[in-house]
Amino acid sequence: MTDNLELSHQKMRAFQPQRLSAPRDFVMPDAVTKSKSALVLEIGAGKGKHALSFAMQNPDKHLVAIERTRNKFEAFEKLAGQQNSANLTPIHADAIAWIVHAIAPNSIETIYILYPNPEQHNPNQQWFNMPFFEFLLSRLQVGGEIILATNIEAYMDNAEQQAREVWCLPTIRSQVASSSQRTHFEVKYLARQETCWELRVQKPEGYQTRFDTWTIASMSI
């Protein structure tokens, strides 16, 4: 596993977390440092449909849900305030910088990336193609999962191939049930009778990245 992963790194430049400044007005949430619940992360939470539902249905887990776009985040934050779930922390920030500065290695149980921007004109910005993905894997617990959903088959084909060939991860690909309503995008696509895909990738025992012991404190060492 390690040998294959090291060979795969030759295909792309290394991610450099030390170059990323903290997001504006960054404050470390108590959920990250003090919560005794399993920690779950959502990247690109939109207006919060999945996050709000997940928090209600999983009181034993704490979800940190990140959204970069201001108008979407403001709508999400308002709904989160009304729901008042103690196990949900909405974050307005760029996900990459925030994760670098806030999330410790081997600390996240599940990461949701539901209907991300397909970046069809800039595939290097697709999550599974980015050097940052190695850093993201270092934050995931052994046995933890990254769950990706998209309605674009080519995006899913690429993600599945990258997961297997570059990141050397076991994968499970499936079609999203027509009754699923996790996000506003999912509701819209399924109502059009489009096929939506889900990919689950799991971090196996013994999996290694170059960031397994890297924390923001490493920058001062």
C-alpha positions as CSV (number, residue, x, y, z in Angstrom):
1,M,0.0,0.0,0.0
2,T,2.7,2.5,1.0
3,D,4.9,1.7,-2.0
4,N,1.9,2.2,-4.4
5,L,0.9,5.4,-2.7
6,E,4.5,6.8,-2.9
7,L,4.6,6.0,-6.6
8,S,1.3,7.7,-7.2
9,H,2.7,11.0,-5.7
10,Q,5.1,11.2,-8.6
11,K,2.1,12.1,-10.8
12,M,1.3,15.4,-9.1
13,R,3.0,18.2,-7.1
14,A,3.0,18.0,-3.4
15,F,0.5,20.0,-1.4
16,Q,2.1,22.7,0.7
17,P,-0.1,23.5,3.8
18,Q,2.5,25.8,5.3
19,R,1.7,28.4,2.5
20,L,-1.9,28.8,3.5
21,S,-2.9,31.6,5.9
22,A,-5.7,31.1,8.3
23,P,-9.2,32.2,7.0
24,R,-10.2,35.7,8.0
25,D,-11.5,36.0,11.6
26,F,-10.5,32.4,12.2
27,V,-11.6,31.0,15.5
28,M,-11.1,27.4,16.5
29,P,-14.6,26.0,17.3
30,D,-15.1,24.0,20.6
31,A,-16.5,21.2,18.5
32,V,-13.0,20.5,17.1
33,T,-11.1,20.6,20.4
34,K,-13.6,19.6,23.1
35,S,-16.4,17.5,21.6
36,K,-16.5,13.9,22.7
37,S,-18.7,12.9,19.8
38,A,-17.5,11.5,16.5
39,L,-16.5,14.4,14.3
40,V,-18.0,14.6,10.8
41,L,-17.1,17.1,8.1
42,E,-19.1,18.5,5.1
43,I,-17.4,20.4,2.4
44,G,-19.6,22.7,0.4
45,A,-22.7,22.7,2.6
46,G,-24.7,25.1,0.5
47,K,-27.8,26.3,2.3
48,G,-27.5,23.4,4.8
49,K,-30.2,21.0,3.8
50,H,-28.0,17.9,4.4
51,A,-26.2,19.4,7.4
52,L,-29.5,20.2,9.2
53,S,-31.0,16.9,8.5
54,F,-27.8,15.0,9.5
55,A,-27.6,16.8,12.8
56,M,-31.1,15.9,13.7
57,Q,-30.7,12.3,12.7
58,N,-27.3,11.7,14.3
59,P,-27.3,13.2,17.8
60,D,-24.2,11.1,18.7
61,K,-22.1,12.8,16.0
62,H,-20.9,16.4,15.6
63,L,-21.0,17.8,12.1
64,V,-18.8,20.7,11.0
65,A,-20.3,22.0,7.8
66,I,-18.3,24.5,5.6
67,E,-19.7,26.8,3.0
68,R,-17.6,29.5,1.2
69,T,-20.3,31.4,-0.7
70,R,-21.7,34.2,1.5
71,N,-25.3,34.2,0.5
72,K,-25.6,30.4,0.8
73,F,-23.9,30.5,4.1
74,E,-26.1,33.2,5.5
75,A,-29.2,31.2,4.6
76,F,-27.7,28.1,6.2
77,E,-26.6,30.0,9.3
78,K,-30.2,31.4,9.8
79,L,-31.7,27.9,9.5
80,A,-29.1,26.4,11.8
81,G,-29.9,29.1,14.4
82,Q,-33.6,28.2,14.2
83,Q,-33.0,24.5,14.5
84,N,-30.5,25.1,17.3
85,S,-28.8,21.7,17.1
86,A,-25.9,21.6,19.6
87,N,-24.1,19.0,17.4
88,L,-23.9,21.3,14.3
89,T,-21.2,23.9,13.6
90,P,-21.7,26.0,10.4
91,I,-18.4,27.5,9.1
92,H,-18.1,30.3,6.6
93,A,-14.7,29.9,5.0
94,D,-12.6,28.4,2.2
95,A,-12.6,24.7,3.1
96,I,-9.0,24.0,2.2
97,A,-7.5,26.8,4.4
98,W,-9.9,26.1,7.2
99,I,-9.2,22.4,7.3
100,V,-5.4,23.0,7.3
101,H,-5.7,25.3,10.3
102,A,-8.4,23.5,12.3
103,I,-8.4,19.8,11.7
104,A,-6.0,17.4,13.4
105,P,-4.6,14.2,11.8
106,N,-6.7,11.1,12.1
107,S,-9.7,12.9,13.6
108,I,-12.6,12.8,11.2
109,E,-15.0,9.9,10.9
110,T,-16.7,10.8,7.7
111,I,-16.3,13.6,5.1
112,Y,-19.2,14.5,2.8
113,I,-18.6,16.2,-0.5
114,L,-22.1,16.3,-2.0
115,Y,-22.6,17.7,-5.6
116,P,-19.4,19.8,-5.7
117,N,-18.8,22.3,-8.6
118,P,-17.8,19.9,-11.4
119,E,-15.0,22.3,-12.6
120,Q,-15.4,21.0,-16.1
121,H,-13.1,23.6,-17.6
122,N,-10.5,23.2,-14.8
123,P,-10.3,19.5,-13.9
124,N,-7.3,20.2,-11.7
125,Q,-9.7,21.7,-9.2
126,Q,-11.8,18.6,-8.9
127,W,-11.3,17.2,-5.3
128,F,-9.9,13.8,-6.2
129,N,-7.4,15.5,-8.7
130,M,-6.0,18.0,-6.2
131,P,-2.8,17.5,-4.2
132,F,-4.8,18.7,-1.2
133,F,-6.7,15.4,-1.3
134,E,-3.7,13.7,0.3
135,F,-3.8,16.2,3.2
136,L,-7.6,15.5,3.5
137,L,-6.9,11.8,3.7
138,S,-4.5,12.5,6.6
139,R,-7.3,14.1,8.6
140,L,-9.5,11.0,8.1
141,Q,-9.5,8.3,10.8
142,V,-8.5,4.7,9.8
143,G,-11.7,3.1,8.6
144,G,-13.2,6.5,7.9
145,E,-15.0,7.3,4.7
146,I,-15.2,10.1,2.1
147,I,-18.6,10.2,0.5
148,L,-18.9,12.0,-2.9
149,A,-22.1,12.5,-4.8
150,T,-22.6,14.0,-8.3
151,N,-25.0,13.9,-11.2
152,I,-22.1,14.1,-13.7
153,E,-21.0,10.7,-14.8
154,A,-17.7,11.8,-16.2
155,Y,-16.9,13.5,-12.8
156,M,-17.7,10.3,-11.0
157,D,-15.8,8.1,-13.5
158,N,-12.7,10.3,-12.9
159,A,-13.1,10.3,-9.1
160,E,-13.4,6.6,-9.0
161,Q,-10.3,6.1,-11.2
162,Q,-8.3,8.6,-9.1
163,A,-9.4,6.9,-5.9
164,R,-8.2,3.5,-7.1
165,E,-5.1,4.3,-9.2
166,V,-3.6,7.4,-7.6
167,W,-4.8,7.2,-4.0
168,C,-4.9,3.4,-3.8
169,L,-8.2,3.4,-1.9
170,P,-11.0,0.8,-1.9
171,T,-14.2,2.2,-3.4
172,I,-17.9,1.5,-3.6
173,R,-19.9,3.2,-6.4
174,S,-23.7,3.2,-6.5
175,Q,-26.6,5.1,-7.9
176,V,-28.4,7.4,-5.5
177,A,-31.9,6.2,-4.7
178,S,-34.6,8.2,-6.5
179,S,-36.2,9.0,-3.2
180,S,-33.1,10.6,-1.7
181,Q,-33.3,14.3,-0.7
182,R,-30.0,15.1,0.9
183,T,-29.4,18.4,-0.9
184,H,-31.3,20.9,-2.9
185,F,-29.3,19.9,-6.0
186,E,-30.1,16.2,-5.4
187,V,-33.8,16.9,-5.1
188,K,-33.6,18.9,-8.4
189,Y,-31.6,16.4,-10.3
190,L,-33.7,13.4,-9.2
191,A,-36.9,15.3,-10.0
192,R,-35.6,15.6,-13.6
193,Q,-35.1,11.8,-13.5
194,E,-31.3,12.3,-13.9
195,T,-29.0,9.6,-12.5
196,C,-27.0,10.7,-9.5
197,W,-24.0,8.7,-8.4
198,E,-22.4,8.2,-5.0
199,L,-18.8,7.1,-4.4
200,R,-17.6,5.9,-0.9
201,V,-13.9,5.6,-0.4
202,Q,-12.5,4.2,2.8
203,K,-9.1,4.8,4.5
204,P,-7.7,1.3,5.2
205,E,-5.5,0.1,8.1
206,G,-1.9,1.0,7.5
207,Y,-2.6,3.8,5.0
208,Q,0.1,6.5,5.1
209,T,0.3,10.0,3.8
210,R,3.1,12.6,4.1
211,F,0.9,14.7,6.5
212,D,0.1,12.0,9.1
213,T,1.9,14.0,11.8
214,W,1.6,17.5,10.3
215,T,-0.2,20.2,12.3
216,I,-0.3,23.9,12.1
217,A,2.2,23.9,15.0
218,S,4.7,22.3,12.6
219,M,5.1,25.6,10.9
220,S,7.0,27.0,13.9
221,I,9.3,24.0,14.3
